[in-house]
Amino acid sequence: MMYCKAIQFGYPKWESATSVRPV
């Protein structure tokens, strides 16, 4: 769940298959 943490911070660091973006 690293991508989830990236969103909490507010910066796209890890992009998993879920393609999460803090926008």
Secondary structure, 3 states (H helix, E strand, C coil): CHHHHHHHHCCCCCCCCCCCCCC
